[in-house]
Amino acid sequence: MSRIVKIFDTTLRDGEQCPGGSMNKKEKLLVAQKLAQLGVDVIEAGFPSSSDDNFDGVRLIAQEIKGPVIAGLARATEADIYRTWEAIRFAERPRIHTFISTSDLHMECKLKKNREDVLDMAVAAVRYARQYTEDVEFSPEDATRSDYDFLFRVIDAVIEAGATTINIPDTVGYATPNHFGNLIRLIRKSVPNIDQSVISIHCHNDLGLAVANSLAAITEGAGQVECTINGIGERAGNAALEEVVMALCVHKDLFGVTTNIRTEEITRASRLVSSITGFVVQPNKAIVGANAFAHEAGIHAHAVIINPMTYQIMTPESVGLNGYKIVLGKHSGRHALQNRLEKMGFSFSDDQIDTIFERFKQIADQKKEIFEEDLEAIITETIYQIPDIYELVSFFMETGIGLKPMVTIALKIRGITYQDRRRGGDGPVDAICELLRIITKTHSNLLSYSAKGITGGADAIGEVTIQLEEDEKIFFGRGIDTDTNIAAAKAYLNALNKIYADKAVHVH
């Protein structure tokens, strides 16, 4: 019988730590619900001691999500560990995940501590965490650049102290597959009590090797993989859950392992995380990219028609693409919409359905077909968006060859409507942003702008994502509309609302 490799998803912790990737509590809960449907074994819900908002998000997930283990991250201090326990204590299956750096570089430059101090702190942290739960994970940060003899001493000591999972992080994406696989092999050989703990791995993608390193470690006996949806995370990101899982599925005979992942939910999970974070999945992204199962006309297409496996190593259905082009239109009723939402795995109250249906009808009047991708965007916009301090009331633009755009915008700000009209800007987007800054009296710096069609066709919904910088923080804004200029205005206001919400959290 194949051994089962546990999937530890850290989208809500490491994934959220990348610039602009922050989510509000409702968005985190929605992602956690999808992760539970996906079948992940562990959800790392966040870093509770990092902020009150993060604490509240982790606690909400711990209270609401059943099935997976709910983990919270904590530094190797009693204050962090206690704060984490307070956030996860109501979980059906709580886990405390504590860590401290073990590389000489980190100990000298970051911790200002020697090896013996770090060893003592690691052991004390695990012992303290075990007072609250029997499920304790320990990570020696920057393990791949640590002195191996010291690393083995730390691992042995924390297992003796009660750690049930030992995570080996390639924190800066330094390792290669041979290097990382050899490290796991040496740990199994050199740590006397390693059989009392599950070996986990956490690989970053700085050299584009996170998935390859994870697979090498599995070959050497790792029993848990830490990864994220779409591979999001700090710097170049983490090992992508969908790539690790499908590699193990395609090569069952080679690896001899299975996972508990319901692979048919992979594409929906990918689209949800992309929609909420604003991080666009590149078209050629493995497994979940728009072109992952596309074939050009010619020899390839002809062969695929005869037998899809001539140029495919997995079926679109295996990752949830079967039926994704079922559409709704303007003649569809509320019941048909609700039925489709239920099949997509969503559950909403009657009032929420009414809100979604109202926006659905508006979009359906503007385009012939509504796809599930459109519905996901509508849900994110109407249900899981933060409260709007700035709300778009009306928008009008005149432009042409050789003319600077004339923009007229009306906004509702805290219930009061303000309107202005200006001609200027280097183009439509610049003109829109300039007028919005004037009306809102804000001074955020626009870092990036991206527009795409959510679905195909001339009447496709346009999705605009922008990046604003304020007080050295980066915020993503997202807007959808059949008119990309209106979508741009909505995206800018969405980012401003996130900035306002962030300031409100830190005031409290």
C-alpha positions as CSV (number, residue, x, y, z in Angstrom):
1,M,0.0,0.0,0.0
2,S,1.3,3.5,-0.9
3,R,2.3,5.7,1.9
4,I,0.4,9.0,2.2
5,V,2.4,12.3,2.0
6,K,0.6,15.0,4.0
7,I,0.0,18.4,2.2
8,F,0.6,21.3,4.5
9,D,-0.8,24.5,2.9
10,T,0.7,27.8,3.9
11,T,-1.1,30.1,1.4
12,L,-2.6,32.0,4.3
13,R,0.7,32.5,6.1
14,D,3.8,32.4,3.8
15,G,1.6,33.2,0.7
16,E,0.1,36.2,2.4
17,Q,3.5,37.5,3.4
18,C,4.5,38.5,-0.2
19,P,4.1,42.2,-1.0
20,G,0.5,43.1,-1.7
21,G,-0.8,39.6,-0.9
22,S,-2.6,40.5,2.3
23,M,-6.2,39.3,2.7
24,N,-9.0,40.5,5.0
25,K,-10.6,38.0,7.5
26,K,-13.5,37.1,5.2
27,E,-11.2,36.5,2.3
28,K,-9.0,34.3,4.5
29,L,-12.0,32.3,5.6
30,L,-13.1,31.8,2.0
31,V,-9.7,30.5,1.0
32,A,-9.6,28.2,4.1
33,Q,-13.0,26.8,3.1
34,K,-11.7,26.0,-0.3
35,L,-8.5,24.4,1.1
36,A,-10.7,22.1,3.3
37,Q,-12.7,21.2,0.2
38,L,-9.4,20.5,-1.7
39,G,-8.4,18.0,1.0
40,V,-5.3,19.5,2.4
41,D,-4.1,17.9,5.7
42,V,-2.9,21.0,7.4
43,I,-3.8,24.7,6.9
44,E,-1.3,27.1,8.3
45,A,-3.8,29.9,9.0
46,G,-1.3,32.7,9.8
47,F,1.2,34.2,12.2
48,P,-1.1,35.3,15.1
49,S,1.5,37.4,17.0
50,S,2.3,39.5,13.9
51,S,-0.8,41.7,14.3
52,D,-4.2,41.8,15.9
53,D,-5.8,41.4,12.5
54,N,-3.8,38.3,11.8
55,F,-4.7,36.9,15.2
56,D,-8.4,37.5,14.5
57,G,-8.1,35.8,11.1
58,V,-6.4,32.7,12.5
59,R,-8.9,32.4,15.3
60,L,-11.9,32.7,12.9
61,I,-10.5,29.9,10.7
62,A,-9.8,27.8,13.8
63,Q,-13.4,28.2,14.9
64,E,-15.1,27.7,11.5
65,I,-13.0,25.1,9.6
66,K,-13.5,21.4,10.3
67,G,-11.4,18.6,9.0
68,P,-7.8,19.8,8.4
69,V,-5.3,20.5,11.2
70,I,-5.2,24.3,11.8
71,A,-1.7,25.5,12.5
72,G,-0.4,28.9,13.7
73,L,3.2,30.0,13.4
74,A,5.2,31.2,16.4
75,R,8.7,32.4,17.1
76,A,10.6,30.4,19.8
77,T,9.3,32.6,22.6
78,E,6.7,32.0,25.3
79,A,4.8,35.1,24.3
80,D,4.5,34.1,20.6
81,I,3.6,30.5,21.5
82,Y,0.9,31.6,24.0
83,R,-0.6,34.1,21.5
84,T,-0.7,31.4,18.8
85,W,-2.4,29.0,21.2
86,E,-5.0,31.6,22.0
87,A,-5.7,31.9,18.3
88,I,-6.0,28.2,17.4
89,R,-7.2,26.7,20.7
90,F,-10.8,26.3,19.4
91,A,-9.7,24.3,16.4
92,E,-10.9,20.7,16.0
93,R,-7.2,19.7,15.5
94,P,-4.8,22.6,16.6
95,R,-1.1,22.6,15.9
96,I,1.6,25.1,17.1
97,H,4.4,25.6,14.6
98,T,7.5,27.2,16.2
99,F,10.8,28.1,14.6
100,I,14.2,29.5,15.1
101,S,17.2,30.0,12.8
102,T,20.1,27.5,12.9
103,S,22.5,28.8,10.3
104,D,25.6,30.6,11.5
105,L,24.7,33.5,9.3
106,H,21.2,34.0,10.8
107,M,22.4,33.3,14.4
108,E,25.1,36.0,14.0
109,C,23.4,38.6,12.0
110,K,19.7,38.2,13.0
111,L,19.5,36.6,16.4
112,K,22.9,37.8,17.9
113,K,23.1,34.4,19.7
114,N,25.5,31.5,19.8
115,R,24.7,27.9,19.0
116,E,24.1,26.8,22.6
117,D,21.7,29.7,23.2
118,V,19.7,28.7,20.0
119,L,19.6,25.1,21.0
120,D,18.3,25.9,24.5
121,M,15.6,28.3,23.0
122,A,14.5,25.6,20.5
123,V,14.1,23.0,23.2
124,A,12.3,25.4,25.6
125,A,9.9,26.5,22.9
126,V,8.9,23.0,22.0
127,R,8.4,22.0,25.7
128,Y,6.3,25.1,26.3
129,A,4.2,24.5,23.2
130,R,3.6,20.9,24.4
131,Q,1.9,22.3,27.5
132,Y,-1.0,23.4,25.2
133,T,-1.1,20.7,22.5
134,E,0.4,17.4,21.6
135,D,0.8,18.5,17.9
136,V,3.9,20.6,17.8
137,E,5.9,21.3,14.7
138,F,9.5,22.7,14.8
139,S,11.4,24.4,12.0
140,P,15.2,25.1,12.0
141,E,15.0,28.2,9.8
142,D,17.6,28.3,7.0
143,A,18.3,24.6,7.5
144,T,20.0,24.1,4.1
145,R,22.7,26.7,5.0
146,S,23.2,25.4,8.5
147,D,26.1,23.3,9.8
148,Y,24.8,19.8,9.5
149,D,26.2,18.5,12.8
150,F,24.6,21.3,14.7
151,L,21.4,20.9,12.7
152,F,21.2,17.2,13.7
153,R,21.8,18.1,17.4
154,V,18.9,20.6,17.3
155,I,16.5,18.1,15.6
156,D,17.4,15.4,18.1
157,A,16.9,17.7,21.0
158,V,13.5,19.1,19.9
159,I,12.1,15.6,19.2
160,E,13.2,14.6,22.7
161,A,11.3,17.7,23.9
162,G,8.2,16.6,22.2
163,A,8.1,17.9,18.6
164,T,6.0,15.6,16.5
165,T,6.8,17.2,13.1
166,I,10.3,18.4,12.0
167,N,10.1,20.8,9.1
168,I,13.3,21.3,7.0
169,P,13.0,24.7,5.3
170,D,15.1,25.8,2.3
171,T,14.3,29.3,3.5
172,V,16.1,31.2,0.8
173,G,15.7,28.7,-2.1
174,Y,19.4,27.8,-1.9
175,A,19.3,24.0,-2.4
176,T,19.4,21.9,-5.5
177,P,17.5,18.5,-5.7
178,N,20.7,16.4,-5.1
179,H,21.7,18.7,-2.2
180,F,18.3,18.7,-0.6
181,G,17.6,15.0,-1.1
182,N,21.0,14.2,0.4
183,L,20.2,16.4,3.5
184,I,16.9,14.5,4.1
185,R,18.8,11.2,3.7
186,L,21.5,12.3,6.2
187,I,18.8,13.4,8.7
188,R,17.2,10.0,8.6
189,K,20.6,8.4,9.1
190,S,22.2,10.7,11.7
191,V,19.3,11.7,14.0
192,P,18.7,8.7,16.3
193,N,15.1,9.5,17.2
194,I,13.9,10.8,13.8
195,D,11.4,7.9,13.5
196,Q,9.4,9.5,16.3
197,S,8.6,12.5,14.1
198,V,7.3,13.2,10.7
199,I,9.8,14.9,8.4
200,S,8.3,17.9,6.6
201,I,9.9,20.1,3.9
202,H,9.3,23.8,3.0
203,C,11.1,24.9,-0.2
204,H,11.3,28.4,-1.7
205,N,11.6,29.0,-5.4
206,D,14.5,31.5,-5.7
207,L,16.2,29.2,-8.2
208,G,13.0,27.8,-9.7
209,L,13.7,24.5,-7.9
210,A,11.1,24.4,-5.1
211,V,9.0,21.7,-6.6
212,A,12.0,19.6,-7.8
213,N,13.6,19.9,-4.3
214,S,10.3,18.9,-2.6
215,L,10.0,15.8,-4.9
216,A,13.6,14.9,-4.1
217,A,12.9,15.0,-0.4
218,I,9.8,12.8,-0.8
219,T,11.9,10.3,-2.6
220,E,14.2,10.2,0.5
221,G,11.3,9.7,2.9
222,A,9.8,13.1,3.7
223,G,6.2,12.6,4.9
224,Q,4.9,16.2,4.6
225,V,5.2,18.9,2.0
226,E,4.6,22.6,2.8
227,C,3.4,24.5,-0.3
228,T,1.0,27.2,-1.5
229,I,-1.7,27.6,-4.1
230,N,-0.2,28.9,-7.3
231,G,3.2,28.9,-5.6
232,I,2.7,32.3,-4.1
233,G,4.9,33.5,-1.2
234,E,7.8,35.7,-0.3
235,R,10.3,36.7,-3.0
236,A,10.0,34.0,-5.8
237,G,7.4,32.1,-3.9
238,N,7.0,28.6,-2.6
239,A,6.6,25.1,-4.0
240,A,3.3,25.1,-5.9
241,L,0.8,22.7,-4.3
242,E,-0.8,21.9,-7.7
243,E,2.6,21.0,-9.3
244,V,3.8,18.8,-6.4
245,V,0.4,17.0,-6.1
246,M,0.1,16.3,-9.9
247,A,3.7,15.2,-10.2
248,L,3.0,12.6,-7.5
249,C,-0.2,11.6,-9.3
250,V,1.4,11.3,-12.8
251,H,4.4,9.4,-11.4
252,K,2.7,7.1,-8.8
253,D,4.9,4.2,-9.8
254,L,8.1,6.3,-9.4
255,F,7.4,7.9,-6.1
256,G,5.1,5.2,-4.6
257,V,3.1,7.7,-2.6
258,T,-0.3,9.3,-2.6
259,T,-2.0,12.4,-1.1
260,N,-5.4,13.2,0.2
261,I,-5.9,16.0,-2.3
262,R,-9.1,16.1,-4.4
263,T,-7.4,17.1,-7.5
264,E,-10.6,18.0,-9.3
265,E,-10.7,21.1,-7.0
266,I,-7.3,22.4,-8.0
267,T,-8.3,24.8,-10.7
268,R,-11.0,26.4,-8.6
269,A,-8.7,26.8,-5.7
270,S,-6.1,28.4,-8.0
271,R,-8.6,30.8,-9.5
272,L,-10.0,31.8,-6.1
273,V,-6.6,32.7,-4.7
274,S,-5.7,34.6,-7.8
275,S,-9.0,36.5,-7.7
276,I,-8.6,37.5,-4.0
277,T,-4.9,38.4,-4.1
278,G,-4.8,40.0,-7.5
279,F,-1.8,37.9,-8.5
280,V,-2.5,36.9,-12.1
281,V,-1.5,33.3,-13.0
282,Q,0.8,33.3,-16.0
283,P,-0.8,31.6,-19.1
284,N,2.0,29.0,-19.3
285,K,1.9,28.1,-15.6
286,A,2.0,24.4,-15.1
287,I,-1.3,22.7,-14.3
288,V,-3.5,25.8,-13.8
289,G,-2.3,28.2,-16.5
290,A,-4.7,29.2,-19.2
291,N,-2.5,27.4,-21.8
292,A,-1.8,24.3,-19.7
293,F,-4.2,22.2,-21.8
294,A,-4.3,24.2,-25.0
295,H,-3.1,22.9,-28.4
296,E,-2.4,24.8,-31.5
297,A,-3.7,23.8,-35.0
298,G,-1.6,21.4,-36.9
299,I,0.1,18.1,-36.0
300,H,-0.4,18.4,-32.2
301,A,-4.1,19.2,-32.5
302,H,-4.7,16.4,-35.0
303,A,-3.0,13.9,-32.7
304,V,-4.9,15.1,-29.6
305,I,-8.2,14.6,-31.4
306,I,-7.3,11.0,-32.1
307,N,-5.9,10.4,-28.6
308,P,-5.5,13.2,-26.0
309,M,-2.6,11.4,-24.3
310,T,-0.4,11.9,-27.3
311,Y,0.4,15.4,-26.1
312,Q,-1.1,15.4,-22.5
313,I,0.2,13.6,-19.5
314,M,-3.0,14.3,-17.5
315,T,-6.6,15.1,-18.3
316,P,-8.1,18.5,-17.8
317,E,-10.9,16.8,-15.9
318,S,-8.3,15.5,-13.3
319,V,-7.6,19.1,-12.2
320,G,-11.2,20.3,-12.3
321,L,-11.6,21.7,-15.8
322,N,-14.5,19.5,-16.9
323,G,-17.6,21.6,-17.3
324,Y,-15.9,24.9,-16.7
325,K,-17.5,26.3,-19.8
326,I,-21.1,25.8,-18.7
327,V,-22.6,29.3,-18.9
328,L,-25.4,31.4,-17.6
329,G,-27.1,34.4,-19.3
330,K,-29.4,37.3,-18.8
331,H,-32.5,35.0,-18.9
332,S,-31.2,32.8,-16.1
333,G,-33.2,33.1,-12.8
334,R,-32.1,33.3,-9.2
335,H,-32.6,29.5,-8.7
336,A,-30.4,28.7,-11.6
337,L,-27.7,31.0,-10.2
338,Q,-27.9,29.5,-6.8
339,N,-27.7,26.0,-8.2
340,R,-24.6,26.8,-10.1
341,L,-23.0,28.4,-7.0
342,E,-23.7,25.3,-5.0
343,K,-22.1,23.1,-7.6
344,M,-19.1,25.4,-7.4
345,G,-18.8,24.6,-3.7
346,F,-20.2,27.9,-2.3
347,S,-22.9,28.3,0.3
348,F,-24.5,31.7,0.9
349,S,-27.4,33.2,2.9
350,D,-30.5,34.4,1.1
351,D,-29.4,38.0,1.5
352,Q,-26.0,37.2,0.0
353,I,-27.6,35.4,-2.9
354,D,-29.7,38.5,-3.5
355,T,-26.6,40.7,-3.6
356,I,-24.8,38.3,-6.0
357,F,-27.9,38.0,-8.2
358,E,-28.3,41.8,-8.5
359,R,-24.7,42.1,-9.7
360,F,-25.1,39.0,-11.9
361,K,-28.1,40.6,-13.7
362,Q,-26.1,43.8,-14.3
363,I,-23.2,41.9,-15.9
364,A,-25.6,39.6,-17.8
365,D,-27.2,42.6,-19.5
366,Q,-23.8,43.7,-20.7
367,K,-22.5,40.3,-22.1
368,K,-24.2,37.3,-23.6
369,E,-22.7,34.6,-21.5
370,I,-21.7,34.4,-17.8
371,F,-19.0,31.8,-17.1
372,E,-17.9,30.4,-13.7
373,E,-14.8,32.6,-13.8
374,D,-17.2,35.6,-14.0
375,L,-19.2,34.3,-11.0
376,E,-16.0,33.9,-9.0
377,A,-15.1,37.5,-9.8
378,I,-18.6,38.7,-8.9
379,I,-18.5,36.8,-5.6
380,T,-15.2,38.4,-4.7
381,E,-16.4,41.9,-5.6
382,T,-19.8,41.7,-3.8
383,I,-19.4,39.4,-0.8
384,Y,-15.8,39.2,0.2
385,Q,-14.8,42.8,-0.4
386,I,-13.9,45.1,2.4
387,P,-16.5,47.8,3.3
388,D,-16.3,50.7,0.9
389,I,-15.4,54.1,2.3
390,Y,-14.9,55.2,-1.4
391,E,-17.7,54.1,-3.7
392,L,-18.0,54.9,-7.4
393,V,-21.3,56.5,-8.3
394,S,-20.9,57.5,-11.9
395,F,-18.1,57.6,-14.6
396,F,-17.9,59.3,-18.0
397,M,-14.9,59.7,-20.2
398,E,-14.3,61.5,-23.6
399,T,-11.1,60.8,-25.5
400,G,-9.7,60.6,-29.0
401,I,-6.7,60.8,-31.2
402,G,-4.7,63.9,-30.3
403,L,-6.9,64.7,-27.3
404,K,-6.2,64.5,-23.6
405,P,-8.9,62.5,-21.9
406,M,-11.8,64.4,-20.3
407,V,-13.0,62.4,-17.2
408,T,-16.0,63.0,-15.1
409,I,-16.3,61.0,-11.9
410,A,-18.8,61.1,-9.0
411,L,-17.9,59.3,-5.7
412,K,-19.7,58.6,-2.5
413,I,-17.4,59.1,0.4
414,R,-18.9,58.1,3.8
415,G,-22.3,58.7,2.4
416,I,-21.7,62.1,0.8
417,T,-21.4,62.4,-3.0
418,Y,-18.5,64.4,-4.6
419,Q,-18.1,65.0,-8.3
420,D,-15.3,66.6,-10.4
421,R,-14.4,66.9,-14.1
422,R,-10.9,67.3,-15.4
423,R,-9.0,67.1,-18.7
424,G,-5.4,65.8,-18.5
425,G,-3.2,62.9,-17.9
426,D,-0.9,61.0,-20.3
427,G,-3.7,58.6,-21.2
428,P,-7.0,57.3,-19.9
429,V,-5.6,55.4,-16.9
430,D,-3.4,58.3,-15.8
431,A,-6.3,60.7,-16.2
432,I,-8.6,58.4,-14.1
433,C,-6.0,58.0,-11.3
434,E,-5.2,61.8,-11.2
435,L,-8.9,62.7,-10.9
436,L,-9.5,60.1,-8.2
437,R,-6.5,61.4,-6.2
438,I,-8.0,64.9,-6.4
439,I,-11.5,63.9,-5.3
440,T,-10.3,61.6,-2.5
441,K,-7.5,64.0,-1.4
442,T,-5.1,61.0,-1.2
443,H,-1.5,60.7,-2.3
444,S,-0.8,57.1,-2.9
445,N,1.9,56.2,-5.5
446,L,0.7,54.0,-8.4
447,L,3.3,51.2,-8.9
448,S,1.6,49.0,-11.5
449,Y,-1.4,48.5,-13.7
450,S,-2.7,45.3,-15.4
451,A,-5.8,44.6,-17.4
452,K,-7.1,41.3,-18.8
453,G,-10.3,39.7,-20.0
454,I,-11.7,37.2,-17.5
455,T,-13.4,35.3,-20.2
456,G,-13.1,35.2,-24.0
457,G,-15.2,37.2,-26.6
458,A,-15.7,40.8,-27.5
459,D,-18.1,41.2,-24.5
460,A,-15.8,39.7,-21.9
461,I,-15.6,41.2,-18.5
462,G,-12.5,43.2,-18.0
463,E,-10.4,42.7,-14.9
464,V,-8.0,45.4,-13.8
465,T,-5.5,45.1,-11.0
466,I,-3.3,47.9,-9.7
467,Q,-0.6,48.3,-7.0
468,L,-0.6,51.4,-4.8
469,E,2.1,52.2,-2.3
470,E,1.5,54.2,0.8
471,D,3.6,54.5,4.0
472,E,6.1,52.0,2.5
473,K,3.3,49.4,2.2
474,I,2.0,47.9,-1.0
475,F,-1.8,47.4,-1.6
476,F,-3.5,45.6,-4.5
477,G,-6.7,46.8,-5.9
478,R,-9.0,44.9,-8.2
479,G,-12.0,46.0,-10.3
480,I,-14.2,44.3,-12.9
481,D,-16.5,45.7,-15.5
482,T,-17.2,45.3,-19.2
483,D,-15.6,48.7,-19.6
484,T,-11.9,48.5,-18.6
485,N,-11.7,52.2,-17.8
486,I,-14.5,51.8,-15.2
487,A,-12.7,48.6,-14.0
488,A,-9.6,50.7,-13.5
489,A,-11.5,53.3,-11.4
490,K,-13.0,50.5,-9.3
491,A,-9.5,48.9,-8.8
492,Y,-8.0,52.2,-7.7
493,L,-10.8,52.7,-5.2
494,N,-10.6,49.1,-4.0
495,A,-6.9,49.7,-3.2
496,L,-7.8,53.0,-1.4
497,N,-10.4,51.1,0.7
498,K,-7.7,48.5,1.7
499,I,-5.4,51.3,2.7
500,Y,-8.1,52.9,4.8
501,A,-8.9,49.5,6.4
502,D,-5.3,48.9,7.1
503,K,-4.9,52.2,8.9
504,A,-8.1,51.6,10.9
505,V,-6.7,48.2,12.1
506,H,-3.4,49.7,13.2
507,V,-5.2,52.7,14.9
508,H,-6.9,50.1,17.1
